[in-house]
Amino acid sequence: MRVPLFRPAIREGAVEAAARVLRSGWIGSGPVAEAFEHAFAEYVGAPSCVAVSSCTAALQLALRVLNLPEGAEVITSPVTFVSAAQVIVQEGLRPVFTDVDPETGNLDVESVRARLTDRTGAVIPLRYGGGRATSTSWYEAAGKAGATIVEDCAHAAGAAYKGRRIGSHGSFHAFSFNAVKNLPAPGGGALTLGSDEHEARLRRLRVLGLRLLREVEPDRTSSNHLFCVLAEERDSLVERLREAGVDSSVHYRPNDTYELFEEQTSPAPSASRAE
Ligand SMILES: Cc1ncc(COP(=O)(O)O)c(C=O)c1O
């Protein structure tokens, strides 16, 4: 008998759910991903969850919304997949490696304490193998130094610590759903959050900062008659769209600016932006 290192257990319900999505014709991020976000947030006991393409993306976006100064230090483990170290560098920050606790494979807390300085912006511990971790002491040590913890929970979907699921202890927890993880999918990740402070920005950043043509709101369906955007530099946007072969028009001249209604003009700052 062979014991495989990894073989995903995919239940019939998951196969049917995937088929429903494929048949719907909407295979990009949409209502199913949103339902997953709610379900996963509830499962781990976090106020919110933002689904992304991978754990690597989740780690990177967490660092991005922290707005750390260029070159700030981020303490992490050398004994892990290279995602954390790579995104630290990609964000213009500096990885500082600790020793690891031989019992747990996680960041050694004394080693973290010894590396915390006023240049430390964040600490990325991982939940090695999904198992034991001394996370209370990580949070205490980082908190004293004013550093934020971004947990790499790539191995830890379903794990718990002190009666609470991993993903609910701090501000940022990055999960992986790649094909060899314990909650596997063809690919995917999620960031569970301790509050909604950064949620809106994270949602924009996960699509490269875009919010132009469709805001997905679950309680309404648009006829898609107009795609309306407010642009700071409207005329140059119109010009660039024209050059790219995309027509646009400027709607509407605020009605109170017509001569007919000049008597009625009242201060209306949002309406006058449309002019
Ligand atoms: C500890 C750890 N962090 C991050 C990742 C990256 O996950 P993803 O493939 O979802 O980006 C992995 C994947 O192997 C991992 O083991």
The ligand as a Tripos MOL2 file, in Angstrom:
@<TRIPOS>MOLECULE
LIG
   16    16     1     0     0
SMALL
NO_CHARGES

@<TRIPOS>ATOM
      1 C1          3.6450   28.6200    3.6970 C.3       1 LIG1
      2 C2          3.1980   28.9900    2.3200 C.ar      1 LIG1
      3 N1          2.9000   30.2780    2.0410 N.ar      1 LIG1
      4 C3          2.4700   30.6570    0.8360 C.ar      1 LIG1
      5 C4          2.2760   29.7340   -0.1720 C.ar      1 LIG1
      6 C5          1.8300   30.2210   -1.5090 C.3       1 LIG1
      7 O1          0.4850   29.8570   -1.7620 O.3       1 LIG1
      8 P1         -0.1540   30.2380   -3.1580 P.3       1 LIG1
      9 O2          0.2790   29.1850   -4.1300 O.co2     1 LIG1
     10 O3         -1.6440   30.1700   -2.9180 O.co2     1 LIG1
     11 O4          0.3080   31.5810   -3.5190 O.co2     1 LIG1
     12 C6          2.5510   28.3930    0.0510 C.ar      1 LIG1
     13 C7          2.3640   27.4220   -1.0300 C.2       1 LIG1
     14 O5          3.0460   26.4900   -1.2390 O.2       1 LIG1
     15 C8          3.0150   28.0030    1.3320 C.ar      1 LIG1
     16 O6          3.2950   26.7260    1.6050 O.3       1 LIG1
@<TRIPOS>BOND
     1     1     2 1
     2     2     3 ar
     3     2    15 ar
     4     3     4 ar
     5     4     5 ar
     6     5     6 1
     7     5    12 ar
     8     6     7 1
     9     7     8 1
    10     8     9 2
    11     8    10 1
    12     8    11 1
    13    12    13 1
    14    12    15 ar
    15    13    14 2
    16    15    16 1
@<TRIPOS>SUBSTRUCTURE
     1 LIG1         1 GROUP 0 **** ****
